[in-house]
Amino acid sequence: MDIDLYWKIFPYAAVFLAIFVIIKLVSIAIGDAIAENKAEEREEKLKRYRRRLPELKKRDEETARRRAEAAELRQRLEDAIEAGRKM
């Protein structure tokens, strides 16, 4: 009687196990696809950044130059004010 019960349960267990394995494989494939997509997006962002890098450097140099000019003008103005006070 026990053997008959095993033969009745075995097909259901086999189907359950097969479905479980298929679900696991699909979830792994989806995870890999998501990781690959994220890697491609990161690579694309890096390419865009590298293309813009010369422009960003030029902009930073221009900003530094303007700040230096502003500091020089501020110093000259302070010196002129100080010279005016001494007169």
Summary of the structure (lengths in Angstrom):
residues: 87
radius of gyration: 35.9
end to end distance: 119.9
largest distance: 119.9
contacts: 163
relative contact order: 0.04
helix: 98%
strand: 0%
